Every structure is written in structure tokens, then in C-alpha cells.
Amino acid sequence: MYIAVALALVVTMGLALIRALLGPTVYDRVLAVNMMGTKTVLLLSVITFAIGRPDFLDLALAYALINFIGVLAVLEFFRKRSELDPENNTKEAE
């Protein structure tokens, strides 16, 4: 059962990676990276229970908090940047 859940999480992480690479806007890419972080926490939790070491759940919780704060920081950066440069509408930066 754990293998099926881990495989499903890896598939969704792959789809999120594709979305992060092909996202039409910066916000789509940030959302995909946030999703990757969330799926990583879930995968770490599944692996933790599969090997019978629930003490690794602390690492998953710490990673979730870092992921949340990191996404907020990146979004704040892009918001400030768009305020400074009104011509940049946060579309694809090439």
C-alpha cells in the first residue's frame, strides 16, 4: 500500500515539475514549486511510516514550514518587483 501511495506522489511531483517548467506566468510556477514542496513532505511522511521510523516526521514538519515561508517570500519578492516596474506584468520573463 505504501508503494502505491509513494508512486502516486512521485507521478504528481512529475506533473508539478512539468507545470513549473511550462507555466505561462510566474505565479503558476510558484504554485507548482509549492506543490512540489507539499508532495515532498507527503512522500517523506509515507516513507517514514513505511520504514517504521515515525521520528522522521519532525523533518517533514520542518520542511513544510520552510516551504511555506519560502513561497511567501518569493511571492512578496514578485509583488514588490511588479510595484517597482509597472510595465512588467509578471508574464513570462525571457
Secondary structure by P-SEA (a helix, b strand, c coil): caaaaaaaaaaaaaaaaaaaaccccaaaaaaaaaaaaaaaaaaaaaaaaaaccccaaaaaaaaaaaaaaaaaaaaaaaaaaaaacccccccccc
